[in-house]
Amino acid sequence: MGTFERVNLFYGVDHEQVYAALEEFWHQEEHTLKREDVHDVNLDSYALHERRGDWTVLQWTRGWEWDLRRRAQLRVSRAYDCPGLLVFIYDDDFWGCELFHHGRAIDQFQQETGIIGSFFGDLPCQGRPDLLLAQFPALDLDIEHARGYLTHYSIDDPGYEDIDWEDEHDPLNSPVRPSDGYGRLEGGVYWNFQNFLGVDYRAPVWRRFTTSPQALRGTDK
């Protein structure tokens, strides 16, 4: 089985701020946050990393619930007026992201949509490099690199058959930057893209937690 991962990248806020906003959101959704053993890497839990540089990383649980967790990320953005992204990889086949700021989603990208369809419903998911750069001006990102990472393809495109996935020098699937370990059409761009943003996964995990529905009170039964 390939890699299934989803992470939130919050810009300009620290881990304690992120946790406080998440706790408030889940409480309003009648859920509680249960702290888990921070050293248990095999536990299916959220892993909130300490802020490193500009970024605070929140790794999601393995479940593929989509609506509530996207609303939770917007609560953090609204609470601190911070930009951020949801970045995901699906079975190593493709990657995608959602860009948000000021408490609302502003752009979506999915590398390929023909295999299982779009995770973003009817929303356009081609990705806009200009919107990405506009949210993070202090990072001084190269727009040509951003455009390379946000390369969408279709398995129904006749040119798809011309891609030589085994040839690392195939110009159709060339890496965006020389230091990248994956071609621009591979799902592993998930990692290249985060390196491009300056995200550092070496930051220690500050807290692991799970969410659970609050128990009904006697009067609620």
C-alpha positions in Angstrom: 0.0 0.0 0.0 1.3 3.5 -0.8 1.5 6.6 1.3 -1.7 8.2 2.6 -1.0 11.4 4.4 -2.6 14.8 5.1 -1.0 17.7 7.0 -1.9 21.2 7.8 0.8 23.8 7.5 0.0 27.0 9.5 2.2 30.0 8.8 3.2 32.5 11.4 1.5 31.0 14.4 2.9 28.6 17.1 1.8 25.2 18.2 0.1 26.4 21.4 -2.0 28.9 19.4 -3.0 26.2 16.9 -4.0 23.8 19.7 -6.1 26.5 21.4 -8.1 27.2 18.3 -8.6 23.5 17.5 -9.7 22.9 21.0 -12.3 25.6 20.7 -13.5 24.4 17.3 -13.9 20.8 18.4 -15.7 21.8 21.6 -18.2 23.7 19.6 -18.6 20.5 17.5 -19.3 18.6 20.8 -16.0 16.8 20.7 -13.2 16.7 23.2 -9.5 16.5 22.5 -7.8 13.6 24.3 -4.1 13.9 24.8 -2.1 10.8 23.9 1.5 9.6 24.5 3.7 12.0 22.5 6.2 9.2 21.9 3.8 6.7 20.5 4.5 7.0 16.8 2.2 4.1 15.9 -0.9 5.6 17.4 -3.6 6.8 15.0 -3.6 10.4 16.3 -3.0 14.0 15.3 0.6 15.0 15.8 1.1 18.7 16.4 4.8 19.7 15.9 6.5 22.5 17.6 6.8 25.6 15.5 10.0 25.6 13.4 10.8 28.8 11.6 7.7 30.1 9.9 5.7 26.9 10.1 3.7 24.8 12.5 2.8 21.4 11.2 -0.2 19.3 12.1 -0.3 15.8 10.9 -3.8 14.4 10.6 -5.1 11.0 11.7 -5.3 8.2 9.1 -9.1 8.5 8.7 -10.1 10.2 5.5 -12.9 12.4 6.9 -12.8 15.6 5.0 -15.4 18.2 6.0 -14.9 18.7 9.7 -11.1 18.8 9.5 -11.2 21.4 6.7 -13.5 23.5 8.8 -11.1 23.1 11.8 -8.2 24.4 9.7 -10.3 27.5 8.8 -11.0 28.1 12.5 -7.3 28.4 13.1 -6.8 30.7 10.2 -9.8 32.9 11.3 -8.6 33.0 14.9 -5.2 34.4 14.0 -5.8 35.7 10.5 -3.0 33.4 9.3 -2.5 31.7 5.9 -1.9 28.0 5.6 -2.4 24.9 3.6 -3.8 21.5 3.7 -1.4 19.2 1.8 -2.1 15.5 1.0 -0.8 12.5 -0.9 -3.1 9.7 -1.9 -1.6 6.2 -2.2 1.6 7.7 -3.7 -0.5 8.2 -6.9 -1.1 11.9 -6.7 -0.9 14.9 -4.3 -2.9 18.0 -3.8 -3.4 21.0 -1.5 -5.9 23.6 -0.4 -4.8 27.2 0.3 -6.5 29.3 2.9 -6.3 32.7 4.5 -8.5 35.0 6.6 -10.5 32.0 7.7 -11.6 30.9 4.2 -10.4 28.6 1.5 -9.1 30.5 -1.5 -7.6 27.9 -3.9 -7.4 24.2 -4.5 -5.1 21.9 -6.4 -5.2 18.2 -7.2 -2.4 16.8 -9.4 -4.7 14.2 -11.1 -8.5 13.7 -10.8 -9.2 10.8 -13.2 -8.3 8.0 -10.8 -10.9 8.6 -8.1 -12.3 12.0 -8.9 -11.7 15.3 -7.1 -11.6 15.6 -3.3 -12.9 19.2 -3.8 -16.1 18.4 -5.5 -17.0 20.8 -8.2 -14.4 23.4 -7.2 -11.7 24.1 -9.8 -8.5 22.3 -8.7 -5.9 23.4 -11.2 -4.0 25.5 -8.6 -3.0 29.2 -9.0 0.7 30.0 -8.4 -0.1 33.7 -8.1 -2.5 33.1 -5.2 0.1 30.9 -3.5 2.8 33.5 -3.7 0.5 36.3 -2.6 -0.3 34.7 0.8 3.4 34.3 1.6 5.3 37.3 0.3 8.0 37.1 3.0 9.1 33.7 1.7 10.1 35.2 -1.7 8.9 32.1 -3.6 9.8 31.7 -7.2 6.6 31.7 -9.3 8.1 29.4 -12.0 8.9 26.9 -9.3 5.4 27.3 -7.9 3.9 26.8 -11.4 6.0 23.6 -11.8 4.7 22.1 -8.6 1.1 22.9 -9.4 1.3 20.9 -12.6 -2.0 19.1 -13.3 -2.3 16.2 -15.7 -5.0 13.8 -16.9 -4.6 10.1 -17.6 -7.1 10.6 -20.4 -4.7 13.0 -22.2 -3.1 11.3 -25.2 0.3 12.7 -24.1 0.0 10.7 -20.8 1.1 7.6 -22.7 4.3 9.3 -23.8 5.6 9.8 -20.2 8.5 7.5 -19.4 8.1 7.1 -15.6 11.3 5.1 -15.3 13.4 7.8 -17.0 14.4 10.5 -14.5 15.5 12.7 -17.5 12.1 12.6 -19.3 11.4 16.3 -19.9 7.7 15.6 -19.4 8.3 14.6 -15.8 11.4 16.6 -15.0 11.9 17.7 -11.3 10.9 21.3 -10.7 14.2 22.0 -8.8 17.5 20.1 -9.1 17.3 19.1 -5.5 13.9 17.4 -5.8 13.7 13.7 -5.5 10.6 13.3 -7.6 9.4 14.4 -11.1 6.8 17.0 -11.3 4.1 14.5 -12.2 4.7 12.1 -9.4 2.8 11.9 -6.1 6.1 12.4 -4.2 6.0 16.1 -5.2 4.0 16.2 -1.9 7.4 16.3 -0.1 9.2 18.5 -2.7 6.5 21.1 -2.4 6.8 21.3 1.4 10.6 21.6 1.1 10.0 24.5 -1.4 7.9 26.3 1.3 10.6 25.8 3.9 8.7 23.3 6.1 10.9 21.5 8.5 9.7 18.1 9.7 12.5 17.7 12.1 10.6 19.8 14.6 9.7 17.6 17.6 6.1 16.6 18.2 4.7 18.8 20.9 1.4 17.0 21.4 -0.5 14.0 20.1 -4.2 13.9 20.5 -7.4 12.3 19.3 -11.0 13.7 19.0 -14.0 12.0 20.5 -17.7 12.9 20.8 -18.7 14.3 24.1 -20.7 11.9 26.3 -24.4 12.8 26.4 -25.6 14.3 29.7 -28.6 12.7 31.3 -31.0 15.4 30.1 -29.7 15.0 26.5 -30.6 11.3 26.1 
